[in-house]
Amino acid sequence: MEMLKEERMKRGAFIRSLGLSSSALMAFYCLGTMTSCGSKDEDDPTPDPGSNTGISGTSTGANVNFSIDLGHSSYAKLKTAGASEIIGDVLVAFTTSNGYVALSKICTHQGNPLRYRSQQNDVYCDTHFSEFSLTGAVEAGPAITALKVFKSSLSADGNTLTVKA
């Protein structure tokens, strides 16, 4: 009985074996017709699941529920009144009134990005100049729909902020 040796071809070698041009391959990728698949020994880098990003949980979509390590270098600034950070779909701010708020990062007028303004202690759309209170209410249009507000709670030791839908 003859044993067959299993051979594996890396993704890049497989694509080159098809004889497609680089521009044709890019068109396939941009159209979403090619997806990533392969084995653990493929030549594409993968993120280190053990790396500490300072965020744990889900920060995008309908089921937002994440925690921020305020001791992590990427988010330590959120311990300073007036600081803010976009995390996934959420604008998180430590307001000038020393409280945390978490609101949608997207303006309800036409979907443009929002930012926290510490001087005015509000949320603002630079594109069409809509203004929102920290409760999500529209203070100045053209937006007419309030922002989605997420629940935020600070741990007893002040080092973890949890944000939930």
N, C-alpha and C positions, 0 to 999 in steps of 0.2 A: 504494500500500500504506500502510495506516494504522499508525502506531507507537503502542503502548499504553504509557502512563507507569505505572511500577510505584509503587504507593502502599503505604506501610507504616503500620500502626496500632500504637500502643504498647499494651502489655498493659492498663494502667489504662483506656484509652479503649475497648478491646475489651470488657472486663468490664462497663463502664458501659453499653455498647451492648446487652448482653444483657438489661438491665432487672432484674437480680437485686438483691435487697436486700442490705445489708451483712451482716446476720445469716446469710442464705443462703450468701453467699460464704464467710464464716468457717466455716460448717459444712462446706462442700466442702474448704476448706483443712485443717481439723482432721481430717477423715476421710481425707485423703491422696488424694482423687480429682482434685485439680488439681495440676499440677506446673508448675514454672517452665520457660518456654521463651521464646525471643526472639532478637533480633539484638543486635549490639554496641551499637546506638544506643538501646537500651531505657532506660527511665527509672529502673531499679533500680540502686542502687550495687553495684559489684563490688569485692572486695578487690584491693589492689595486689599483684600477684605478685612485684614487686621489693622489697617491704617486708621488712625484717629483723626477724623475730620472736624470734630467738635459738635457734630449734629448726629442725632440718631432718630430714626422714625421716618415718617412720610411728610415731605414738605410741599408736595404738589398734588393736584387733583382734588376730588371731592372728599377724600378721607384724610385731610390734613391732621396730623397728630405727631409732633416731634418735640424733642428736647434739645436745648442749646447749652453746651458747656461754656459758661461765661468765664471760666478760667483758661480756656483754650486761647491761644494767641490770636486766632482769626476772629474771635468774638469778644475779647476782653474789653474792647471799646464800648460795648453795650452796657458796661457798668457806669458809663459817664452820661450824665443828664444831657440831653440834646443829640445823642448819637442814634443812628439808625442803620439798618442792614436789610438788604433784600435776601430772603432765604426761600428758595423755591418760588412758590406763588404768593409769598407773604412778605409784607413790609413790616418789620419789627422795629419799634422805636422805644428808647428809654426817654420819655418826655421830659421837658424842662420842669414839669410839675412832679418829677421823680416817681413816675409810674410807667409800667410797661403797657404798650398797646400793640396789637397785631391786626392788620387789616389787609384786604386784597391789595396787591401791588399794581393792579390794572385799573385805569379810569373807566367808569361805567358809560362815559360818553362815546368814545370810539376806540377803546382798548389800548390807549397809550400808557406808558409807564408813569408811575407816581413817585413822589419823593416826600420825605418828611421835612418840614421847614421848622427848625428849632426856634427861630426868632418869632414866628407867628404861632408856634405850637399847633400846627395843623398839617394836613396832607394836601399836596398841590400837583396839578398836572401842568407841566411846562408847555405842552403842545397847544392846548386850547384854553388854558388858564382856569380850569375848574378848581374849586377849593372845597375841601371836606374837613369836618370837625374830627376829633379823635374818637368820636362815637360812630363815625362813618357817614353822618348826615351831610348832605350837600349844603355848603354855605354860599357858593357862587357858581353859576352855570358857565358853560352850557350843559353840563351834566345835570340830570334830573333824578337819577336813581342813586340811592345810598350805596356805600361800599359794604362789602361783606366784612363782618367783624369776627375775629377769632378770639376764643378765650385764652387768656395768658395767666400763668401763675408762677410765682417765684418760690423756689425751695426755701426752707427755713434757714439754711446756711447762706443763701444768696448766691449760690454758684451755678444753679440750674434753672433755666426758664423753660417751662413747658407751654406749648401752643397747641390748641385743639380746635377743630371745627365746631 
